[in-house]
Amino acid sequence: MGSKGELFPPKELRERLGLRPNRRVLYREVDGALVVEPVPSVEELLARAPKVEVTVGELRVLRRELSGKAEA
């Protein structure tokens, strides 16, 4: 750690995690340890497989339900 609190991860670790200059990162504390994660870009997020799949029919039902609640 630098005199001003800067962190200097080794080059190998930065490359493996995709930490590049000017890349945004997220800092979290987990069980007393500092966790540093790169914030994914929009392109990276869109390239990932979706966590939830919704059919068109399910979306239509949900839309009707939400419209009904909004009109009430």
Backbone hydrogen bonds, N-H to C=O, Kabsch-Sander energy under -0.5 kcal/mol:
donor,donor_aa,acceptor,acceptor_aa,energy
2,G,6,E,-2.6
5,G,2,G,-1.8
14,R,10,P,-2.4
15,E,11,K,-2.7
16,R,12,E,-2.2
17,L,13,L,-2.1
18,G,14,R,-0.7
18,G,15,E,-0.7
19,L,14,R,-2.7
20,R,18,G,-0.9
23,R,20,R,-2.1
26,L,37,E,-3.3
28,R,35,V,-2.4
30,V,28,R,-0.5
30,V,33,A,-2.8
33,A,30,V,-1.8
35,V,28,R,-3.3
37,E,26,L,-2.4
37,E,35,V,-0.5
39,V,24,R,-2.6
45,L,41,S,-2.2
46,L,42,V,-2.5
47,A,43,E,-1.4
48,R,44,E,-0.7
48,R,45,L,-0.9
59,L,55,T,-2.2
60,R,56,V,-2.3
61,V,57,G,-2.1
62,L,58,E,-2.3
63,R,59,L,-2.4
64,R,60,R,-2.3
65,E,61,V,-2.3
66,L,62,L,-2.7
67,S,63,R,-2.6
68,G,64,R,-2.4
69,K,65,E,-2.0
70,A,66,L,-2.0
71,E,67,S,-1.9
72,A,68,G,-1.1
